[in-house]
């Protein structure tokens, strides 16, 4: 066993995050860490790597074990070159480099120093550090980072590039345990396949926070944080769904039994109270009073127990018995409410977008050539291709045409036609910077204003409630401080606020938890308009279906 952790309490102010999180990680084990947005998955990684010590409990690490983790923030590292940054986090690299660079000038005939120098050379070679730059260049190619970026400052890179650098650093560290946070967000299908291949082949144990079902289908075990407690599930994602269904079904039955018991106790309290009031014999009065108090005490104890967060995937609920399904529906966890007009409300088959032999790019270099497709109302088109192939450029061109704006790219050949005054709902990978300085309420009001929609506090609160924000407390939260999952939910509101005729989604499942992804999939499958989507989530693409258009080579 490499690591064992038992966290009995972790809090942020009055918010109790954990009450019983226990984790054991064994050699070479691959673990997926899941949980609803806000349950503390990233916080747990910070505890395990030693960055966060403000908790009650213990973390034990096997002697001489090397733990490597990806960073989310890079304060203090911005001016380092990417190569310097990676080297600085590699096991023993600094110390070995210091010995190799400085000892020849000072060791002379000192046998002890000569031995240390010799051992350092051997260790440096064993760790493969002589071939480091060549290996990094190969990894840069896999994750589509320009080779020149190796000698640029870390602060000059985009957020997506930094995420790839973190992954390259972790993979090259070859420690005993790798802690990785959402590695496949912003990855294309080639890079994701490379990561999954590495995950299966590496000798390191890996704990990875992810809701990417392609990744979860390739782990040995899944740990879920739910209601402040950790639950362990042997096997991959498909195994998790089966086991979770059985476990949650039992919990739902138990909770329903408790609710029925509480209702019986309420009736008992009322009944014993009335009997006590009607009784005249002092002994009888005492007996009914005692029975009333006993029922009231048990009722209070049961009432103080919080309702668990129940979630079973949709496919599994379809196989459950009717009574159990009805009970689950009564108690299941609150999910986002994606409100769209369904397909049944329209019979239109209008042509909304059409491209013919289209070629777009910048300067004198086309990003792609000969892209042709037509999109009618109710149809779906999936744009597929590597990062940088021009998928986002194509989307931007469609939006510009709909708004009668000039293209920001160059059109080399072909044509692109969009229905006039087409109302588009756009989901981008990054939230618009203009909202970051606003509070959540101010951002929602601005979204409605920009879309020409009526603004009222009642409507704002309805949006907050539908997308799992607390209308009473979350409205004053600065958008820039929202979590990735919260920003993703704000993006969904922005996309759907004015009931658009066409949706354009760029990697919509990034940052969403599993129940939210399922709710989004269900809403999109019923959506009345057309959809253009970019996604490297094979589960998501299988649900939405549609015509796949290859963009780029």
C-alpha positions, -999 to 999 in steps of 0.1 A, spaced: 0 0 0 14 34 -10 -10 57 9 -37 55 35 -59 84 45 -87 88 71 -102 123 72 -127 126 100 -135 163 94 -127 190 69 -145 223 69 -145 257 53 -161 280 79 -195 266 87 -195 244 57 -185 208 67 -170 191 36 -160 157 50 -172 137 80 -158 103 70 -134 100 40 -112 70 40 -89 60 11 -63 34 5 -42 33 -26 -22 3 -36 8 -2 -59 0 3 -96 -37 8 -88 -57 32 -111 -85 50 -93 -111 74 -106 -123 100 -81 -159 112 -87 -185 133 -69 -210 161 -75 -195 195 -81 -185 211 -48 -181 178 -28 -144 185 -23 -125 163 -48 -98 188 -55 -95 196 -18 -88 159 -12 -59 159 -37 -45 189 -18 -47 170 14 -31 139 0 -1 158 -16 4 178 17 -6 212 5 -36 213 28 -30 205 65 -61 221 80 -82 190 87 -88 163 113 -75 129 105 -44 112 93 -26 106 60 1 79 60 25 75 31 48 45 25 85 53 32 104 66 2 73 69 -19 74 96 -45 40 114 -50 36 137 -79 5 159 -85 -8 183 -111 -11 220 -101 -41 241 -108 -24 274 -99 11 285 -109 18 315 -88 56 320 -84 64 299 -115 52 322 -142 87 334 -152 103 300 -154 106 284 -188 84 253 -193 115 231 -193 128 247 -161 94 242 -145 91 205 -155 127 199 -144 121 215 -110 93 191 -102 111 159 -114 122 136 -86 159 143 -76 165 163 -107 177 195 -89 200 176 -65 215 154 -91 221 183 -115 238 203 -87 262 174 -79 270 167 -116 276 204 -124 296 214 -93 315 183 -80 340 180 -108 355 214 -98 358 206 -61 361 169 -55 397 164 -65 408 130 -51 382 130 -24 370 94 -26 337 101 -8 329 130 -32 340 109 -62 316 81 -51 287 106 -46 294 120 -81 296 86 -96 263 76 -79 247 108 -92 257 100 -128 243 65 -125 211 77 -109 207 105 -135 211 79 -163 188 54 -146 161 81 -144 165 88 -181 173 125 -176 199 125 -204 171 119 -228 147 142 -211 143 169 -237 138 144 -265 111 126 -244 94 160 -237 94 169 -273 76 137 -282 51 143 -254 46 179 -267 37 165 -301 12 140 -286 -6 167 -267 -3 193 -296 20 218 -280 45 237 -302 81 225 -295 91 261 -291 69 263 -260 95 243 -241 116 275 -239 88 300 -234 78 312 -199 50 292 -182 31 324 -178 28 330 -215 9 297 -221 -29 294 -222 -49 276 -195 -54 246 -217 -16 244 -225 -7 246 -188 -31 217 -182 -12 197 -208 22 207 -193 10 195 -159 0 161 -174 34 158 -192 52 166 -160 33 141 -140 38 113 -166 75 120 -169 81 121 -132 75 83 -130 68 85 -93 50 59 -72 17 77 -71 3 104 -95 -25 127 -84 -42 142 -114 -72 167 -116 -95 166 -147 -67 157 -172 -88 152 -204 -107 186 -203 -97 204 -236 -81 172 -250 -89 160 -285 -95 124 -292 -59 116 -302 -45 131 -270 -72 114 -249 -64 80 -264 -27 86 -256 -36 95 -220 -58 64 -216 -30 42 -231 -5 57 -206 -30 51 -178 -32 14 -186 6 9 -192 22 30 -164 36 13 -133 26 43 -112 -5 42 -91 -29 69 -103 -57 88 -86 -75 109 -112 -104 133 -106 -126 129 -137 -161 126 -149 -149 116 -184 -166 82 -188 -140 71 -214 -113 74 -187 -135 59 -159 -141 29 -182 -103 22 -179 -97 23 -141 -95 -5 -116 -116 12 -89 -139 43 -85 -141 63 -53 -171 85 -49 -174 113 -24 -210 118 -14 -225 135 16 -191 140 32 -183 102 30 -162 82 6 -176 51 -11 -153 26 -29 -164 6 -60 -143 -22 -75 -140 -22 -113 -145 4 -140 -174 28 -149 -198 0 -161 -191 -19 -129 -197 12 -108 -231 18 -124 -242 -18 -115 -229 -16 -79 -241 19 -74 -276 8 -85 -277 -20 -60 -262 1 -32 -284 32 -37 -315 10 -42 -309 -5 -7 -303 30 7 -335 43 -8 -355 14 7 -339 20 41 -346 58 39 -382 51 28 -387 28 58 -373 55 81 -398 80 66 -427 56 72 -414 50 107 -413 88 113 -449 92 101 -460 64 125 -442 81 153 -459 114 146 -493 96 148 -481 79 180 -472 112 196 -506 126 188 -524 95 199 -506 91 232 -511 128 239 -548 125 234 -550 94 255 -530 111 283 -554 141 282 -584 118 284 -571 96 312 -580 102 349 -559 76 366 -524 90 376 -507 58 367 -524 57 333 -514 93 327 -478 86 335 -478 56 312 -492 76 282 -468 105 290 -439 81 290 -449 66 257 -455 100 242 -420 112 253 -404 79 240 -420 83 206 -411 120 204 -374 113 213 -372 86 186 -388 109 161 -364 138 169 -334 114 165 -346 102 131 -356 138 120 -320 150 127 -306 126 101 -299 144 68 -314 129 36 -287 112 16 -279 122 -20 -294 95 -42 -284 91 -78 -288 61 -102 -281 65 -139 -311 65 -162 -304 32 -180 -302 14 -146 -334 30 -133 -352 17 -164 -345 -19 -152 -357 -14 -116 -391 -26 -104 -419 -1 -107 -423 3 -69 -386 9 -63 -385 33 -93 -413 53 -78 -396 54 -44 -363 65 -60 -381 93 -80 -395 106 -47 -361 109 -29 -335 112 -57 -309 140 -55 -319 174 -70 -304 178 -105 -301 207 -129 -334 215 -148 -326 222 -184 -357 238 -199 -360 236 -237 -389 233 -261 -392 196 -271 -392 183 -307 -429 176 -306 -437 213 -305 -425 219 -340 -429 202 -374 -406 226 -393 -378 213 -415 -362 246 -424 -326 247 -437 -306 267 -411 -270 262 -420 -253 250 -452 -216 249 -462 -203 238 -496 -166 229 -501 -157 254 -474 -121 263 -467 -112 287 -438 -80 298 -422 -57 326 -413 -30 345 -432 -20 323 -461 -27 290 -444 -61 272 -446 -70 253 -414 -93 230 -433 -106 224 -468 -137 210 -486 -161 209 -456 -197 204 -468 -228 198 -447 -264 210 -444 -283 214 -411 -321 215 -409 -342 222 -378 -342 191 -355 -309 177 -370 -276 172 -353 -241 176 -367 -209 166 -348 -177 184 -358 -148 160 -353 -111 167 -356 -79 174 -337 -73 205 -316 -63 233 -340 -80 217 -370 -104 246 -373 -136 234 -355 -139 265 -334 -130 287 -364 -159 271 -383 -183 277 -354 -172 313 -352 -178 318 -389 -214 304 -385 -221 328 -356 -206 357 -376 -228 349 -406 -259 347 -384 -252 381 -369 -242 396 -403 -207 404 -391 -175 401 -411 -155 369 -406 -124 371 -384 -108 344 -405 -100 342 -442 -124 323 -465 -103 306 -492 -129 287 -511 -165 274 -510 -195 290 -494 -213 292 -460 -250 302 -458 -270 308 -426 -307 316 -423 -312 353 -416 -317 364 -380 -310 329 -368 -311 328 -330 -281 309 -318 -273 295 -283 -236 292 -279 -217 271 -253 -180 279 -253 -152 262 -234 -143 293 -215 -168 317 -199 -169 352 -215 -144 375 -197 -170 403 -194 -189 383 -168 -159 375 -145 -160 408 -126 -198 406 -119 -217 388 -92 -237 358 -103 -270 378 -101 -254 407 -121 -241 382 -147 -276 367 -151 -292 401 -155 -265 410 -181 -272 377 -200 -309 385 -202 -302 421 -212 -279 410 -240 -305 386 -253 -333 411 -251 -351 391 -225 -373 405 -197 -354 409 -164 -369 403 -130 -356 390 -97 -381 362 -98 -367 350 -132 -331 353 -120 -339 333 -89 -356 306 -110 -325 303 -131 -304 300 -99 -327 273 -85 -329 253 -118 -291 251 -121 -284 242 -84 -274 276 -71 -289 287 -38 -311 317 -47 -307 330 -11 -269 329 -8 -252 324 -42 -264 355 -60 -237 376 -46 -209 352 -55 -183 367 -79 -183 348 -112 -145 347 -112 -146 327 -79 -171 301 -92 -158 265 -96 -154 249 -130 -187 231 -126 -205 263 -115 -192 282 -145 -203 254 -167 -238 257 -154 -238 294 -159 -227 287 -195 -258 265 -199 -281 293 -187 -264 317 -212 -269 292 -240 -306 286 -234 -319 318 -220 -338 330 -251 -350 296 -265 -326 296 -295 -333 278 -329 -298 263 -330 -274 253 -303 -236 252 -308 -218 234 -281 -180 232 -276 -170 204 -252 -201 209 -230 -193 180 -207 -161 195 -194 -165 203 -156 -200 188 -153 -206 160 -129 -222 127 -140 -258 135 -130 -256 169 -147 -241 154 -179 -270 129 -180 -296 157 -175 -279 178 -203 -280 147 -226 -317 141 -219 -326 178 -226 -305 179 -258 -321 147 -271 -356 163 -267 -345 197 -280 -367 210 -309 -340 229 -328 -308 220 -345 -275 212 -328 -239 216 -338 -215 201 -313 -178 195 -307 -171 167 -282 -145 141 -276 -167 123 -251 -177 91 -269 -206 85 -245 -220 119 -252 -216 115 -290 -233 81 -288 -263 97 -271 -267 127 -294 -259 108 -326 -262 130 -358 -239 133 -388 -202 134 -381 -182 160 -402 -144 156 -402 -127 190 -400 -90 190 -410 -68 161 -419 
